[in-house]
């Protein structure tokens, strides 16, 4: 195979010959997919890493592998079709010799034209893109730019598997997206290329400084006082440091308010020696603040605002200093931070007292494979307490923040370590309590809101009013355990599409999903997707269907489940491409249309002289994104509306060149989505 210069510093990259006996130019060993979403075929013994759905050996990489790994060499390319692929990752190693590369194989016929674009953030890493023909020669490359994308175009000189090769020239971790478009041929007819829309990709924004910059490290903290500071900015991969000088003995409260869904922020407190004293690191998507509360035993502290997931966000900062209220403490004080934490073992610690704006910290040693249960026992009538379990560096592992009596935390450690429990008051009153610690030799499984749903005879019923309004529901904070499967039941009509997605993060185990029809026969199995699994099925029988989730690992797995029930519209899949588009001849409104099974809807219009056609699509943007594209009779894009709101609109006026046009309604990411279509023809 050949070598190519990278176009920058004279470096040449060569692609080695395949090993003996492996000179295939295609992927004949791959099983071809079918046209029915492959969701009525049972899972095979093989998966992406050929180990029966077990994670690959390199799951413990510095950065997470994407769903196409392992594809690190020209001999192990991932087979792909034309399309847009998100959440891909190059995982390079700063302190190792290995360099991750991504190789993809796509089958082309002679004369096919391919366009491939890689989108990435050049500030994070520099990616280059090469295209190899079936013989291994580089036929197109994009390796000389310093923009946020690389593009190659090529007309295939011969049939076979062509290879796309992507790597980071500066050996840094790099998330990216890949967009591949291939011309479609009609047997013996004129070539018609169905152009894919130029959907606006995420733009890289420059993060502006706020008035307190530079305060990016502990050596340059910004002094603050008891006045509100609004509109502060934390840029991605940045930190904001502040200092405060409270009178000794006063109660200090520091709070930041922000929109969690726009970026999770955290707080950490340090004393004058730089030692960590307290953290606030909730990861709940519904908590839009972080708060530190402590009694000052010195007159100088610093605190930092940061993001554990390296996101940016705006936030408001407020600081209060109040006199200490009289409160008789317990005998375990002071235990206000991890360095003064009270050690606990299995058993119950009684006679504890939490004073207003105080914090009680406990340390418990656990071994990998054990099960830990911590119960904070109190009466909410005397004061509301909350509890958070975290590591020494402040990483939150679990929390319990109800408004009822008692808070219970269950955690199953994977390694031997010391964990820390913070107990604090929500309403700022003196509250007596006890702490009960249970440590078992095996993991403990916590119930979620749908338990007990451990059998097909007693499933959790997801009704269309409470759980699935408009046929859609997202269910978070669910858990599945060994010998404790989760069953769900829902009602479908004939020809409905059911789509179930389960997202989870487990390096040691997988979740398995099966959907059963009203006769208890399996009708759909799962397929793997990045971050989880999904199952889709168009049903032919009306009635109650059940969904089973199970796994075999000893530890529990938290997961999120999304269910979507899509009822086909009056066209029932007739208008799935340009050649079968439904003709619109007059102004009309269709209130109950739907994109089901990820299949597009096409509509045709034949305009007369002076006429203007306008199509508007309304949809729920919380469920997904619908785009609207207008084509001429040659399959070329004339106009497109690809916003991320809840409305897409296109107008077109007659031209002699193209009196007939075609509207394409498509869902971004091939999601099932209902929509309303409004069409007007004037005059």
N, C-alpha and C positions, 0 to 999 in steps of 0.2 A: 504494500500500500504506500501512499505518498506522504510527503511532508508539506507543510505550509508555513510561511512567515506570518507572525502575528500582526505585522504592520505597525509596530510601535518601537520596539527596542532591539530588533534583530533576532529575537528568539524564534526558533523553528519548532513546530510540534509535529511529530510523526505518528502514524497510526500503524501498529504492527500487523503482520500477516496473521490470519487465523491459524490455530493449531491444526496439525495434520488430521484429516478426517472431518474437519469442520469448516468447509468452504461453501456452505449453503448460502444462497443469496436471499433467502426468504425465511419464513418462520412456519414451515409446513407442519411442525410439531404442535403448533398452537391450534386449539380447537376453535373453529369459527363460531361466532355468535349467531343467534337466530334473530328473527324480527319481532319476537313477542316479549321483549325485555328480559328474556331468560329467567323469569321469576317463577316459572312452574317446573323448573328443573332442580333436582336435589343437588346440594353442594357436593363437589367431588373431594377426593382425599387430598388434592393438591391445592395450595394457595400460592400467593406471591413469592414466598420464600421456601416453598416445597417442604414444609414441616408440619402438615396437618393443622393449619391455622395457628400454629405456635409462632411467637414473634421471632424475627430473624436474629442471628447471632450478634448483629451490630446495632441492636435496639438501644444500647447504652451509649450512643454517640454523643458528641458535644452538642450537636443540634439534631432535632428529630428528622428521621427519614420521611420522605413523602410516600404516596401510595404506589409509586412505580419502582421502588427499590426492591431487589438490588439490580441496578442497571449502570454499573460503574465502568464497563468496558465495551468495546466494539463487539465482543463475543457474547455479551449478555444484554442486548438492547431490549427496551420495553416496547412492545408492539402497540401502536396507536392508530387511530383513524383521524381524518380531518376534524377539527374542532378547537375549542378554546379551553385550555387547562389551567386552573388556578392552584395556588398554594403549593407550588413546587419549590424544592429547596436543594441548593448545592451545599453539602456539608464538608467544608474543608477544615483542616486541623492546623492550628498555629504551632503546636509543640509536638507534632508527629510527622512521620515521613509520608503517610498516605495522603492522597488528594482525591476527593470525591469528584467524579465526572458523571454527567447524565447523558446516556445514549438512547435514542428512540428510533424504532424502525417503522417505516410507513411504506405500504405497497403502492407502486405507481405503474401505470401502463405506458407504453411508448406514446409520446406526444402529450401526456398529462403535464399540466403546468402547476407547480407548487410554489406557494408563498408561505414562508414561516417567519414569525416575529417573536422575539423574546422581549418581554417587558420586565424591567427591574429598576431598582434605585441605585444609581451610579455612586451615590454618596456612601452606600454600604459596601459595594463590591463592583468590580468590573467584569462583565460576562462577555464571552465571544461565542460565535455560532458558526458551525461548519455543516455543509451538506455533502455526503459521500454517495457515490453511485454504487450499484451492486458489486462492482469490482473493487471497491475500496478507495477509489480515487476521489479527491476533493474536487467537486464541480461547482461549488458556490460557497462563499464565506462572507462573514461580516465581522471584521476583527480590527478595524482601524478607527472606529468612532469612540467618542467619550460621552455619548448621550445616554438616555435611559432606555434605549431599545436597540436591538440588533436585528437586521432583516436580510433574508436571502430569497431570491427568485430563481426558478430553474424550470426548463422544459425537458422532460425526461427523454433521453436519447434511446433508452431501452427499458424493457419491463423488468420488474423485480423489486426487492426490498431496498429502499434507499434509507440512509442513516443520517439522522440529525444528531450532532455532537455539540454539547454545551459545557463550558467549564469557566471557572473564575481565574483570571490571570493573576490576581493578587492574593490567591489562596485564602480568601475570607468567606465566611458563611453568607449565602445570598439567597433570599426568597425571590421567586420570579413567577411569571405566567408565560404560557406558550400558546400562540395562536397559529393554527395551520389551516390553510385554505388550498384545496385542490380542484382543478377544473373537472366538471362532469361531462362525459361523452354519451351521446345517444348512438346506438349501433347503426352505422351507415348514414346517419343524418347529420345535419349541420350541428356543430358544437354549440351548446348553450351553457354558459358559465353562470351558476347561481351565486352571485356575489354575497359574501357575508358582510353584515353592516360594520361600519367603522365605529364601534361602540367606544365611547370615551372611557379610557382607562384612568386609573387613579393617578392624579397628578401629584408631583412632589412639591410640597409647599415649604417655603422658608419660614421658620418659626421666629417670631419677633421677640426681642427681649422686653421684660417689664422694667419698671423704674428701679428695682432693687438689684439688677445685675451690675457687675458680676458677683454672684454669691454661690458659686458652683462647688465649693469645697468647705471643709470645716475650718480652714485657715482664713476664710474671708466671709464670715457670717454677717448678715445684715441685722443690726439692732432693731428690735420692735418693742412697742409698748401697748397699753390697753386701749387702743383705738382700732376700729375695723379697717382692714386692708382688702379692698375688693378688686377683682379683675386681674389677679396675679397670673403669671404664665409659667408653666413647667414645660419645657421643650422635651421631645423624645431623647432618651439617653442622656438626660441632664438631671441635676439635683439642685434644690434650693436650700441653703443653710441660713439659719437665723439664730440670734442670741437674745436672751432675756435676763434681766437682773431683778428678781423678786426679793422682797424682804424675807429673811429667814423666819420660818414658822407659818408663812401665809400659804393658802391653798391656791394653786395655780391650775388653770384650765386652758388648754390650747386646742383649737378646733379649726379644721379646714373643711369647707363645703364645696362640693363639685358634682358634676353629672357623671355617675359611675359608668354608664354605657358609652360615654365618650372617652374614657380612659381611667383606669383604676389608680388612685394615688394612696400613699401610705405615709405614716409619721413615725419618727424615731427620736427619742430624747437622750441626751448625753450630759454627763457632769463636766466640770471644768477640766478634768483629766482625760476627757475623751472616752470615758467608759459608758457603755450603753446602760441606760437606767430604765427605759420603758418604751414600748412599741404599741402602735395601733395599726393593724394590718388586715382588716377585714377584707374578704374577697366576695362578699355577697353583692350580687348585681342590683339589689334594691336598697343598699346602704350608700347614701350619697354624702357621707361625711366620715372623718376620722377624728378621734378625740384623745388627748392626753390629760390626765388629772393626777396631781401629786401635791404633797406637802413639801415645801421648800426647806431643805436642811442646809442649803448654801445659798449664796446670793448671785450665782452665775451658772447658767445652763445654756446649752445650744440644742437646737432641734433641726431636723432636716425633713423636707418634703421630697418624695421620690416615687418612682413607679417600678414595681418589681417586674412588670411586663414591658418596660421600656416604651411606654406610651406617653404622649404629651396630653396636657389638658389645661384649662383655666380653672382657677379656684379662688375662694375668698378665705381670708385668714382673720381669726379673731382671738384675742387673748384677754383673760380675766384673772385678777388677783383678789382674793377675798380673805378676810380674817378666818382663822381656824376656829371651828365650833367646838365646844367642849364635848368630848366623847371619850368614854373609858374603853380603851382598847383591850385586845386579848393578849395572852402571854407570849404569843409568837411574833409580836412586833419587835423590831422593824423587819418587815418582809415585803417591801414595796417594789422590788425589782428582782431580776434574775440572779443578781449577785448576793442578795440577801434572802433568797427563796427558802421557805420552810420545807425540808425533805419529808416526803410521805411514802408509806409502803401500803401493802394490802391491809385494810381495816378501816375504822372510822375515827376521825378526829373531831371531837366535840368542843363546845364552848368557844367557838370562833365568833368574832365580831368584826363587821366592816363599818368603819366610820365614814362620814360624808366625804366624798371626793378622795377617799383613800383607795389603795390598791393592795390586794393580798395576792402574793405569788407563791406557788408551791412547786416543788421539783419532785419528779417521780422517775425512777430508773426502770427501763423496760428492755426486754430482749426481742430480737427479731423473731416473728412467728407467734408472739404472745397476743392476747387480747386485753385491752385496757378499757375499763369503764369508770368514769369519774362522776359522782353524783353530788351536786351542791344542794343541800337540803335546807329549806327555809320556808317561811310563810309569806306569800306575796302581800298579805295584809300588813305586815311589819316593814315591808320594803322589798322592792324588786331588784334582784341580783341577776347578772349575766356572767357567762364564763367563756374563756377562749383558751384553747390549747395551742402551743406554738413551740418552735425550736429556740435554741439559744440566740440565733441571729434574727429572731422575730418572724420567721415564716409561719403563717397561720396554718394549722393542720385540721382543726375542727372547732366548732363553736356551738353554743346553745344560748339563745337570746329570746326566750318566750316571755310573756307577761304573766305566766301562771306560777304556782308553787313549784319550786325545785327546777334545777337545770341539769341535764344529763348529757354527757359527752362519751361517745364510744370511738375508739381509735385502735387500729391494728397495725403496729409498727412492723416494718420490714427489716430493720436493722437494730442492733443494740445501741441505745442512746439514752440521754437524759432529756425529758420533756418538761415543759413548764406550763402551769395552769394559772391564768389570771382570773381573779374573781373581783368584780367591781359593781358599784351601785348605779342603778339607772336613775333613780329619783332623788339621790343625795340625802338619804336619811340613815340613821344608825340601824343596822340590821344584824341580828344574831343568826348564826347558821352552823351547819356541820358539813364535813366533807367525808364522803365514803368512797374508798378506793378499792376496786376489784381488779385483780390481775389473774388471767387464766392462761393456761399453757397453749391454747389454740385461739384463733381469731374469733371475735364476737361480731355477729351480724346485727345491724340496726334495722328496725322496721321503717318503712316509708309510709306515706299517707294512704296507699292503696292496699296495705296488708289487712287481713290475711287473704291473699289471692294466689295461693300455692297450688291450686289444682284446677283442671278444666271444669270441674263441677262447681267451683266457687270463684269465678273470675271477678276481677274488678270491672264493673259495668260502666262504660263510657257512653253516656247518653248524649243525644244531639243538642240538648239545651244547655246543660251545665258544663259538660266537658268538651263537646265538639260543636260549638255554635258555628253555623255556616260550614259544617263539615271539616273543621280545622281545630287543632289543639296542640299546645306545647306543654309538656309535663317535665318539670325539673326536680332535682334532689331526690331521684329515685335510686333504689339500691337492689342489687341481686346477689344472692348468696348461694353457696354450695348446698344442695339438697333443699333449696328454697326457691323454686322457679317462680316466675311472675306470669300470670295469665290475665288477659284483658278481653272483654267482649264488646262488640259494637255491631250496629245494624247497617246492612247495605241493601241497595236496590239492584235489580238486574241491570247489567252493563255499567255499574259504578266502577270507578278505579279506586283502589285503596293503595296508599303509599305510606309506609312506615319507615322512619329513620331513627336509629339509636346511636347517639354519640357518647363515647366514653374514653377514658385514658387509663389503660392497664398494661404495663409492660410485661406481665407474666401470664395473662389469661385472655380469652376471647369470650364474647357473648354470641350465642346462637339464637336465631329467630325462625319461627315457622308460623304460617297463617293457615287456619283450618276453616273449611266451609261448614254450613249448617249440619251436614251429615258427619262431621268430625273427621273428614278426609283432608290431608294436607294439600293445599293448592298453591302455595308460594313459599319459597325459601329465600334466605338472605344472600346478598352479594356484598363484598367488602367495598367501602368507600373511604377516602381519607378521614381519619378520626372516628370511624365506626362502621356500621352496617346499614343496609336498607333492603326493603322488599317492596315490590310493586306487582299489582295484579288487577286485571279487568275481570270481574266476576260475571258468571252467566246465570247465577241463581240468587234470588232475593232471600234474605233471612239474617240470622244472627251468626256472625263470624267470630272466631277466637284467635288471639295472637299469643304465642308462647315465647318467653325469653328464658334461657337457661345458660349456666356455665358450670365448669367442673373444677375450678381452682378453689383452694381452701379459703382464700380471702374474698371479702365482699368487693363488688365493683359498683361505684356510683355511676349513674348514667342519666341522660336526658332523652326523652322520646318525643318525637313529633309525628302526629297522625294527620293525614289529609285524605278526605273522601271527595272524589271528583265525579260529579254527575255530568255525563256527556250532554252536549246541546243538541238542537234539532238536526244538525248536519251529521252527527254520529260518525265522525271520522272520514266523511266523504271528501272534504277539502283539505287534504294533508299536504298537497304540493301545488306548484304553479299550474300543472296540467289538469288538475281536477278542481280548480278554484270555483267557488260558488259565485254566480253572476248576480250583481246588484244593479237593478234597473230603475229604482226610484228611492226617494228618501225613506228611511226606515230606522227604527230603534229595536235592538234585540237585547233585553235586559238580563237574560240568563244564558250567556255563552260561557264556554270553558275550554281551556287547553288541558286535555287529559292525556296521561301517559307520555307527557313531554312532546307531543306531536303538535306541529304548527297548524294554524288556521289560515287559509288563503281565500281571498275574495277578488273577483275581477270586475272591472268597470269599462264599458265601451262608451266613450264620450263623443258628443256631437260638437259642431263648431260653436265656440263661445261658452260651452258648459264648464262648470267647476265642480269637482267632487271633493268632499271633505269627510274624513273618517276620524272619529274620536273614540278612544278606548279608555274606560274608567275601571280601576281595579284597586284592591287593597294592597298598598305597598308594604304593609307589615308582613304579609305572607310571601312576598317575592316581587320580582320586577318583570313587567311586560314591556316589550319594545314593539314598535310599529315601523315597518319598512315598505317603501313603494318601489316597485320594479317596472321596467318596460317589458315588451314582449320578448326581448333577447335575454332576459334574466339579469339585466344590469340595474343597479340601484340608481333611482332618481332622487329620492328623498328618504330621510329616516328621522324618527323621533325616539330617542333613547335616553330619556331622563330617568331619574330615580324617584320621581314623585308618584302620584297615583293617577296621572292622566297623560296620554300620548295622543297627539293630533297631527294630521297631515292634510294639506289641501293641494289640489293639482288642477290646473286649467288646461283644456284641450290644446294639443299641438298637432299639426299635420303629420309629423314624423311618428308619433306614438299616440294614436287615438285610444288604444286599448292599454290599460295599466292594471297592475296586480298589487293588492295590499296583503302583506304578510304580518300576522299577529303571532309573536313568538315569546316564550318565557325565557328569561335569562337564567341559565343553569338548568333548563329543561324541567322546571317545577310544574306541578299541577296547580292551575290558578283559574278561578272564575273571573269573568269580566263582563262589562256591559259595552255593547257596540252601538254607536250612533253614526248613521251615514246620511249625508245630505247631498242632493244633486241639484244644482242651480245653474241657469234658470230652468 
